[in-house]
Amino acid sequence: MQGEFKRFHFQEPDWIISFPKQGNECKKYLQYNVELTVLKKNETAQKTLMEIVDRVEFEDNFPYTVGFFKDEIDEKNDSKTAYLEIRIVRSLEDFWKFLNDINI
């Protein structure tokens, strides 16, 4: 996926879910193509959002502390200092609301 992203850092599992600004038009959230980065393993994979939220390890571990940001994370710019907004997400519905509020 090329171009700019809107990124969400799920602090507890240390995951970043990145939404491309283009390419998901006219899709429902579950069908969105996203990039999942597992920071602890330094692994990034292309997935649909459904593949992420349907994982038992995701569903069974609410609430999450989720930070929204647009910048890349590197040694100079860690995720916690780049947040534009941070929320406690207590359910999948809360996450959908967060996405709506950020205009994903």
C-alpha positions in Angstrom: 0.0 0.0 0.0 1.4 3.3 -1.0 0.6 6.8 0.1 -0.6 8.4 3.3 -2.2 6.5 6.1 -4.3 7.1 9.2 -2.9 4.9 11.9 -4.2 3.6 15.1 -1.9 2.3 17.8 -3.5 -0.4 20.0 -1.2 0.0 23.0 -1.9 -3.2 25.0 -1.0 -5.6 22.2 1.4 -3.0 20.7 -0.3 -3.2 17.2 -0.6 -0.5 14.6 -3.5 -0.7 12.2 -2.9 1.6 9.2 -5.8 2.7 7.0 -4.7 4.0 3.5 -6.4 7.3 2.6 -7.4 5.8 -0.7 -8.6 2.4 -1.9 -11.4 1.5 0.6 -14.1 3.8 -0.9 -17.6 2.3 -0.9 -16.6 -0.6 1.4 -17.9 -1.5 4.8 -15.3 -1.3 7.6 -14.9 -5.1 7.8 -13.8 -5.3 4.2 -11.3 -2.4 4.4 -7.8 -3.4 3.3 -5.4 -2.3 6.1 -1.8 -2.8 7.2 -1.2 -4.5 10.5 2.1 -3.9 12.2 3.0 -6.0 15.3 5.6 -3.9 16.9 6.9 -6.5 19.3 7.8 -8.8 16.3 8.6 -6.0 13.9 6.2 -7.6 11.4 3.9 -5.9 8.9 1.2 -7.6 6.9 -1.6 -6.6 4.5 -5.0 -7.8 5.8 -8.7 -7.0 5.8 -10.0 -5.4 9.0 -12.2 -8.5 9.4 -9.1 -10.7 9.6 -7.9 -8.6 12.5 -11.0 -8.0 14.6 -12.2 -11.6 14.2 -9.1 -12.9 16.0 -9.8 -14.3 19.4 -6.8 -12.4 20.8 -8.5 -9.2 19.6 -12.0 -9.9 20.6 -11.2 -11.2 24.1 -9.0 -8.3 25.2 -11.1 -5.2 25.3 -10.8 -2.5 26.5 -7.9 -1.1 24.5 -6.1 2.2 24.8 -6.0 3.5 21.2 -4.0 6.4 19.9 -4.7 8.0 16.5 -1.9 9.5 14.5 -0.8 10.2 10.9 3.0 10.3 11.2 5.5 7.5 10.7 7.0 5.9 13.8 10.8 5.9 14.0 13.6 6.4 16.5 12.9 10.2 16.6 9.1 10.0 16.6 7.7 7.3 18.9 4.0 6.5 18.6 3.0 8.0 22.0 4.3 11.5 21.1 2.7 11.5 17.6 -0.9 11.0 18.8 -3.5 13.4 17.6 -6.1 11.8 19.8 -6.3 8.9 22.3 -9.3 7.0 23.4 -10.3 4.0 25.5 -12.1 1.5 23.2 -14.3 -0.8 25.2 -16.0 -2.7 22.3 -15.9 -3.1 18.5 -18.7 -0.6 18.3 -16.5 2.0 20.1 -13.8 1.3 17.5 -16.3 1.9 14.6 -17.4 5.1 16.3 -13.7 6.2 16.6 -13.3 5.5 12.8 -16.4 7.5 12.0 -15.2 10.4 14.2 -11.8 10.5 12.5 -13.6 10.3 9.1 -12.0 7.0 7.9 
